[in-house]
């Protein structure tokens, strides 16, 4: 793994710039290295064939801080969702070009783009053009970023409850089949997440979706922490889907007094360690992306990670490294030996 450093102002403040060039002065006490010194030394390299990454806006809205969080972790990959509160597809061309340059200069590879296609805010009876247009907008942007993966879901039911389950599934499948054709023609892969939507909470529906769409442009993304929120046992779902999983997001949670409380990986009830071991046992290679959800939860309207966002993101990443260090064949760093 690569260790990178920041250039610091000799007065003790660090100046960072967002992709548009706006200067921002930060209190050095807000730096993750200062707040969590025990969390900044790398714990373990990922197991062979695995790469660590994070969803950037879970650390901070500004891309400069998203990059800084990954540099502090020493990770060379990032997953993109929003930049300065704007979805990647909605950035104007100048802002996107600036972001792409900043990521390239930082040496960060984009492993996936998290879209709004078929997500919790877009019911299956909604305007399908929103999804077609968003995918069309993302096609050249994914090419420019060097990634072929776009995260999607499988549409919530009609909000007025007018559809029965078979009709809901038929409509969701038809839409995703059309989108997969659009993605295939562009050399991209849609990754369906076990989250909101017709196939999000049921392994049998996810497998049926893959079978009915029947395209190399639709694969599965498994999030280790969604089961608590959506009412199913995530590990059990993974056992049915493990051979079809192409991308992994890491979160953990526990239910407390009827609410979901998101924890560090390994401290909740989602059997994250068991899930990761199962993936490795089945030959999974690819990216494990942290999605802490400690402060940022877009589906709840919570998009501000707060002043400690970068520090908490680094802390979360180190917790994943510690968890990975206990897996078979995990690579230990010099610091961990």
C-alpha positions as CSV (number, residue, x, y, z in Angstrom):
1,X,0.0,0.0,0.0
2,X,1.0,3.5,-0.7
3,X,1.7,6.1,2.0
4,X,1.0,9.7,1.0
5,X,1.4,12.9,2.9
6,X,-0.1,16.4,2.8
7,X,1.7,19.6,2.3
8,X,1.1,21.7,5.4
9,X,1.2,25.5,5.9
10,X,4.2,26.3,8.2
11,X,1.9,28.4,10.4
12,X,0.2,25.2,11.4
13,X,-2.9,25.4,9.2
14,X,-3.5,23.2,6.2
15,X,-5.0,24.8,3.1
16,X,-6.9,22.6,0.8
17,X,-8.7,23.3,-2.5
18,X,-11.9,21.9,-3.9
19,X,-11.9,21.0,-7.6
20,X,-13.2,24.5,-8.5
21,X,-10.2,26.1,-6.9
22,X,-11.9,27.5,-3.8
23,X,-9.5,27.8,-0.9
24,X,-10.6,26.5,2.5
25,X,-8.6,26.9,5.8
26,X,-8.8,24.1,8.3
27,X,-8.0,23.8,11.9
28,X,-5.2,21.3,12.2
29,X,-6.9,19.7,15.3
30,X,-9.6,18.5,12.9
31,X,-7.1,16.3,11.1
32,X,-7.7,12.6,11.5
33,X,-4.0,12.1,12.4
34,X,-4.4,14.4,15.4
35,X,-7.8,13.2,16.6
36,X,-7.1,9.5,16.3
37,X,-3.3,8.9,16.4
38,X,-3.9,5.2,17.2
39,X,-6.0,4.8,14.1
40,X,-3.7,6.2,11.5
41,X,-1.0,3.5,11.3
42,X,-2.0,0.8,8.8
43,X,-3.1,-2.4,10.5
44,X,-3.1,-4.9,7.6
45,X,-2.9,-5.2,3.9
46,X,-6.0,-6.7,2.3
47,X,-6.1,-10.4,1.6
48,X,-4.7,-11.4,-1.9
49,X,-7.1,-10.3,-4.7
50,X,-8.9,-7.8,-2.4
51,X,-8.7,-4.0,-2.6
52,X,-10.0,-1.5,0.1
53,X,-11.9,1.6,-0.9
54,X,-14.5,3.9,0.6
55,X,-17.6,5.8,-0.6
56,X,-16.0,9.3,-0.5
57,X,-18.9,11.4,0.6
58,X,-19.3,9.4,3.8
59,X,-16.1,11.2,4.9
60,X,-16.8,14.7,3.6
61,X,-18.8,16.6,1.0
62,X,-15.7,18.2,-0.6
63,X,-13.7,16.1,-2.9
64,X,-10.5,17.5,-1.4
65,X,-11.4,16.0,1.9
66,X,-12.6,12.7,0.4
67,X,-9.2,12.4,-1.2
68,X,-7.5,13.4,2.1
69,X,-9.3,10.6,3.9
70,X,-8.1,8.0,1.5
71,X,-4.6,9.3,1.6
72,X,-4.6,9.0,5.4
73,X,-5.7,5.4,5.1
74,X,-3.1,4.8,2.4
75,X,-5.7,3.4,0.1
76,X,-5.5,3.8,-3.7
77,X,-9.2,3.3,-4.6
78,X,-12.4,5.3,-4.1
79,X,-16.1,4.8,-4.8
80,X,-18.0,8.0,-5.9
81,X,-21.5,9.0,-5.1
82,X,-21.8,12.8,-4.4
83,X,-19.3,15.7,-4.6
84,X,-20.2,18.8,-2.7
85,X,-23.7,17.4,-2.3
86,X,-24.2,16.9,-6.0
87,X,-24.6,13.5,-7.6
88,X,-21.9,12.6,-10.1
89,X,-24.4,12.6,-13.0
90,X,-25.6,16.1,-12.1
91,X,-22.2,17.8,-12.0
92,X,-21.7,20.3,-14.8
93,X,-18.9,19.4,-17.2
94,X,-16.4,21.8,-15.7
95,X,-16.9,20.5,-12.2
96,X,-16.6,16.9,-13.4
97,X,-13.5,17.6,-15.4
98,X,-11.9,19.2,-12.4
99,X,-12.9,16.3,-10.1
100,X,-11.4,13.8,-12.6
101,X,-8.2,15.7,-12.7
102,X,-8.0,15.9,-8.9
103,X,-8.6,12.1,-8.6
104,X,-5.9,11.4,-11.2
105,X,-3.4,13.7,-9.6
106,X,-4.1,12.0,-6.2
107,X,-3.5,8.5,-7.7
108,X,-7.0,7.3,-6.7
109,X,-8.7,4.8,-8.9
110,X,-12.5,5.0,-9.1
111,X,-13.9,1.4,-8.6
112,X,-17.6,2.1,-8.8
113,X,-20.1,5.0,-9.2
114,X,-23.1,4.9,-6.9
115,X,-26.1,6.1,-9.0
116,X,-29.7,6.9,-8.1
117,X,-30.9,4.5,-10.8
118,X,-33.9,2.4,-9.4
119,X,-33.1,3.5,-5.9
120,X,-35.3,4.1,-2.8
121,X,-36.5,7.5,-4.2
122,X,-37.6,6.2,-7.6
123,X,-40.6,3.9,-7.5
124,X,-41.3,1.4,-10.2
125,X,-44.3,3.5,-11.4
126,X,-42.1,6.7,-11.7
127,X,-40.7,8.3,-14.7
128,X,-38.3,5.8,-16.4
129,X,-36.6,8.6,-18.3
130,X,-34.9,9.7,-15.1
131,X,-33.0,6.4,-15.1
132,X,-32.3,6.2,-18.8
133,X,-31.0,9.8,-18.8
134,X,-28.9,9.3,-15.7
135,X,-27.2,6.2,-17.2
136,X,-26.7,8.0,-20.5
137,X,-25.0,10.8,-18.6
138,X,-22.8,8.4,-16.6
139,X,-21.6,6.4,-19.6
140,X,-18.9,8.8,-20.8
141,X,-18.1,9.8,-17.2
142,X,-17.4,6.2,-16.2
143,X,-15.2,5.9,-19.2
144,X,-13.3,9.1,-18.3
145,X,-12.9,7.8,-14.7
146,X,-11.8,4.3,-15.8
147,X,-14.5,2.4,-14.1
148,X,-17.1,0.0,-15.6
149,X,-19.3,-0.4,-12.5
150,X,-22.5,1.5,-11.6
151,X,-24.4,0.7,-8.5
152,X,-28.2,0.4,-9.0
153,X,-31.2,-1.0,-7.1
154,X,-34.5,-2.6,-8.2
155,X,-37.2,0.0,-7.6
156,X,-39.5,0.4,-4.6
157,X,-43.2,-0.6,-5.1
158,X,-45.7,1.9,-6.2
159,X,-46.1,4.3,-3.2
160,X,-49.9,4.0,-3.4
161,X,-49.7,0.2,-3.3
162,X,-51.6,-0.3,-6.6
163,X,-49.4,-3.2,-7.7
164,X,-49.3,-6.8,-6.5
165,X,-45.9,-8.4,-6.1
166,X,-45.8,-10.2,-9.4
167,X,-46.6,-7.0,-11.3
168,X,-44.0,-5.1,-9.3
169,X,-41.4,-7.7,-10.2
170,X,-42.4,-7.8,-13.8
171,X,-42.0,-4.0,-14.2
172,X,-38.8,-3.8,-12.2
173,X,-37.3,-6.6,-14.3
174,X,-38.4,-5.0,-17.6
175,X,-36.8,-1.7,-16.6
176,X,-33.5,-3.3,-15.5
177,X,-33.4,-5.4,-18.7
178,X,-33.6,-2.2,-20.8
179,X,-31.0,-0.5,-18.6
180,X,-28.7,-3.5,-18.8
181,X,-28.9,-3.4,-22.6
182,X,-27.9,0.3,-22.5
183,X,-25.0,-0.5,-20.2
184,X,-23.8,-3.5,-22.2
185,X,-23.6,-1.4,-25.4
186,X,-21.3,1.0,-23.5
187,X,-19.2,-1.8,-22.0
188,X,-20.5,-1.1,-18.4
189,X,-21.8,-3.3,-15.7
190,X,-24.8,-2.5,-13.4
191,X,-24.4,-3.8,-9.9
192,X,-27.6,-4.5,-8.2
193,X,-27.5,-3.9,-4.4
194,X,-29.3,-5.8,-1.7
195,X,-31.1,-2.7,-0.6
196,X,-34.4,-1.0,-1.5
197,X,-36.4,-2.5,-4.3
198,X,-38.1,-5.6,-5.5
199,X,-35.1,-7.9,-5.4
200,X,-33.3,-6.1,-2.6
201,X,-34.3,-8.2,0.4
202,X,-34.9,-11.7,-1.2
203,X,-32.1,-13.9,-2.5
204,X,-34.6,-15.8,-4.7
205,X,-35.8,-12.6,-6.3
206,X,-32.2,-11.4,-6.9
207,X,-31.4,-14.7,-8.7
208,X,-34.6,-14.5,-10.7
209,X,-33.7,-11.0,-11.7
210,X,-30.3,-12.1,-13.0
211,X,-31.9,-15.0,-14.8
212,X,-34.7,-13.0,-16.4
213,X,-32.4,-10.1,-17.5
214,X,-29.8,-12.6,-18.7
215,X,-27.1,-10.1,-19.4
216,X,-23.4,-9.8,-18.5
217,X,-24.1,-6.2,-17.8
218,X,-26.1,-7.0,-14.6
219,X,-24.3,-8.4,-11.6
220,X,-24.7,-8.3,-7.8
221,X,-23.3,-6.0,-5.2
222,X,-23.6,-7.3,-1.6
223,X,-23.7,-4.9,1.3
224,X,-22.9,-6.7,4.5
225,X,-25.0,-4.3,6.7
226,X,-28.3,-3.9,4.9
227,X,-30.0,-6.9,6.5
228,X,-30.7,-5.2,9.8
229,X,-32.4,-2.2,8.2
230,X,-34.4,-4.2,5.7
231,X,-35.4,-7.1,7.9
232,X,-33.4,-10.1,6.8
233,X,-30.3,-12.0,7.8
234,X,-27.5,-10.8,5.5
235,X,-25.2,-13.8,6.0
236,X,-28.0,-16.2,5.0
237,X,-28.7,-14.1,1.9
238,X,-25.0,-14.1,1.0
239,X,-24.8,-17.9,1.2
240,X,-27.4,-18.1,-1.6
241,X,-25.7,-15.4,-3.7
242,X,-22.0,-15.6,-3.0
243,X,-21.0,-17.0,-6.3
244,X,-22.8,-14.2,-8.2
245,X,-21.3,-11.3,-6.1
246,X,-19.0,-9.0,-8.0
247,X,-18.6,-6.0,-5.6
248,X,-18.9,-5.6,-1.8
249,X,-19.8,-2.7,0.5
250,X,-18.9,-2.9,4.2
251,X,-21.2,-1.7,6.9
252,X,-22.4,-3.1,10.2
253,X,-25.4,-2.4,12.5
254,X,-27.5,-3.6,15.3
255,X,-31.1,-3.1,16.2
256,X,-31.7,-1.1,19.4
257,X,-35.2,-0.2,20.6
258,X,-36.7,-0.6,17.2
259,X,-34.1,1.6,15.5
260,X,-31.0,0.7,13.5
261,X,-27.7,1.8,15.0
262,X,-24.7,1.6,12.7
263,X,-21.5,0.5,14.3
264,X,-17.8,-0.1,13.4
265,X,-17.4,-3.3,11.3
266,X,-17.3,-6.3,13.5
267,X,-19.2,-4.6,16.4
268,X,-22.7,-5.0,15.1
269,X,-25.0,-8.0,14.4
270,X,-24.3,-8.4,10.7
271,X,-21.6,-11.1,10.9
272,X,-19.3,-9.0,8.8
273,X,-16.3,-11.2,9.6
274,X,-18.2,-14.3,8.6
275,X,-19.4,-12.7,5.4
276,X,-15.9,-11.7,4.4
277,X,-14.6,-15.2,5.1
278,X,-17.4,-16.8,3.1
279,X,-16.5,-14.5,0.1
280,X,-12.9,-15.5,0.3
281,X,-13.7,-19.2,0.7
282,X,-15.7,-19.0,-2.6
283,X,-12.8,-17.3,-4.4
284,X,-14.1,-13.7,-4.4
285,X,-11.7,-11.1,-5.7
286,X,-12.5,-7.5,-6.0
287,X,-13.1,-4.4,-3.9
288,X,-14.4,-4.1,-0.3
289,X,-15.8,-0.6,0.0
290,X,-16.6,1.0,3.4
291,X,-19.9,2.7,3.7
292,X,-19.9,3.6,7.4
293,X,-23.4,5.2,7.6
294,X,-22.4,6.6,11.0
295,X,-23.5,10.1,10.1
296,X,-24.3,10.1,6.4
297,X,-27.4,8.2,5.5
298,X,-28.9,9.7,2.3
299,X,-32.1,7.7,2.4
300,X,-32.8,9.4,5.8
301,X,-31.9,12.8,4.4
302,X,-28.7,12.9,6.4
303,X,-25.8,14.0,4.2
304,X,-23.5,15.9,6.6
305,X,-20.7,13.9,8.2
306,X,-19.8,16.7,10.5
307,X,-16.5,18.2,11.4
308,X,-15.1,14.8,12.5
309,X,-16.1,13.1,9.3
310,X,-12.6,12.5,7.9
311,X,-11.4,11.2,11.3
312,X,-14.3,8.9,11.7
313,X,-13.9,7.6,8.1
314,X,-10.3,6.8,8.8
315,X,-11.3,5.1,12.1
316,X,-13.8,3.0,10.2
317,X,-11.2,2.0,7.6
318,X,-8.8,0.9,10.3
319,X,-11.5,-1.2,11.9
320,X,-12.0,-3.0,8.6
321,X,-8.2,-3.6,8.3
322,X,-8.2,-5.1,11.8
323,X,-11.1,-7.4,10.8
324,X,-9.4,-8.4,7.6
325,X,-6.2,-9.2,9.5
326,X,-8.0,-12.1,11.2
327,X,-9.0,-13.6,7.9
328,X,-7.1,-16.5,6.3
329,X,-4.1,-15.4,4.2
330,X,-4.5,-11.8,5.2
331,X,-1.4,-9.7,4.5
332,X,0.2,-8.1,7.5
333,X,2.0,-4.8,7.2
334,X,5.3,-4.1,8.9
335,X,3.4,-2.2,11.6
336,X,1.2,-5.2,12.4
337,X,3.9,-7.8,12.5
